[in-house]
């Protein structure tokens, strides 16, 4: 019984770690995209930049 408990805990921890890693990847990707977009917006005048 104790073995299954520890197995469940380890699986849960692995799942949590995987989720954290994917969340970090998504956040870093989003921040990178936002930084690039801000750079492009700063380099181009506001009246040239499309709003869609």
C-alpha positions as CSV (number, residue, x, y, z in Angstrom):
1,X,0.0,0.0,0.0
2,X,2.8,2.4,0.9
3,X,4.6,1.6,-2.4
4,X,1.5,2.7,-4.5
5,X,1.3,5.9,-2.4
6,X,4.9,6.8,-3.1
7,X,4.4,5.8,-6.8
8,X,1.4,8.1,-7.0
9,X,3.3,10.9,-5.3
10,X,6.3,10.6,-7.7
11,X,3.9,10.5,-10.7
12,X,2.1,13.6,-9.4
13,X,5.4,15.4,-8.9
14,X,6.6,14.4,-12.4
15,X,3.3,15.7,-13.8
16,X,3.6,18.9,-11.9
17,X,7.2,19.4,-13.1
18,X,6.1,18.8,-16.7
19,X,3.3,21.3,-16.4
20,X,5.7,23.9,-14.8
21,X,8.2,23.4,-17.6
22,X,5.6,23.8,-20.3
23,X,4.1,26.8,-18.6
24,X,7.6,28.4,-18.3
25,X,8.2,27.7,-22.0
26,X,4.9,29.3,-23.0
27,X,5.6,32.3,-20.8
28,X,9.1,32.8,-22.2
29,X,7.8,32.4,-25.7
30,X,5.1,34.9,-25.1
31,X,7.4,37.4,-23.5
32,X,9.9,37.0,-26.4
33,X,7.1,37.6,-29.0
34,X,5.9,40.6,-27.1
35,X,9.5,42.0,-26.9
36,X,9.9,41.5,-30.7
37,X,6.5,43.1,-31.4
38,X,7.4,46.1,-29.2
39,X,10.7,46.4,-31.0
40,X,9.0,46.4,-34.4
41,X,6.4,49.0,-33.2
42,X,9.1,51.2,-31.8
43,X,11.1,51.1,-35.1
44,X,8.1,51.9,-37.3
45,X,6.0,55.0,-37.0
46,X,2.6,54.6,-35.4
47,X,0.7,55.6,-38.6
48,X,2.5,52.9,-40.6
49,X,1.8,50.1,-38.1
50,X,-1.4,48.2,-38.9
51,X,-3.8,47.9,-35.9
52,X,-5.1,44.5,-36.8
